[in-house]
Amino acid sequence: MSGRKRVPLADRVAEAADAALAARHFVSAIDILLGIGWLEFQAVERWRRGEIDCLEEAVRTNLPRISEAMKLFRGWAMARGLLASETAYVARTPQRQVLRFSVSGHPAIEASYRTHWVSPELSEKKRERLAEKAGLAPELVAILPLNSAWTCHRCGGTGDLLKMETPGPVCLRCVGLDDLAFLPAGDALLTRRAKAKSARHAVVVRFSRTRGRYERQGLLVEPQALAQVQRDLVR
Ligand SMILES: [Zn+2]
């Protein structure tokens, strides 16, 4: 490692978990692995299509380290008073086979990966609806940084929004999301439709110093999709 101070794994897990919770009111193991940069979004997509035997194969670290992160995640969720909800993950194939997470396939490990941690602030009805979106695709989370003086670890550039990866923040240009348009939160109908029409999207969160947690700011969607939905709503 160069002179850069290493951020402890517990802090990285908590940061990823906080951002994911703000983005959609629950957190999954996949959100953590994505959020700390051990897993690529594209790999999760391939796994969901049944092209990878087990998710751990695509995680860029060793098994003891993964299990340490999962233990930290569980501790974080329990400390927050989140509710555990086991969620079915099935492949997006005609067979809809159950997706495997771990190399070992051990039932307890599989169950811990499948467990989503849900905010108790949600009503029971909303929690049920979340559970129904079984095996829901993970959300990409983009962070609106409080401090604008940051440097992309890949290209040395900067930008309005960033995504966290293991070596540090990365700009949206480097992850191929810089063409997306920002849609501020507030209009539920517009948001829902734009998200459905857009092939790619990311949730934008920002840390609130006063509340001490990340809060959802809006969505990044494809500009063509947004324009089309806006036109349809005017009509
Ligand atoms: Zn960059």
Residues whose N, C-alpha, C, O or C-beta is under 5 A from the ligand:
A	BS01	ZN	C152 R154 C155 G156 G157 C171 C174
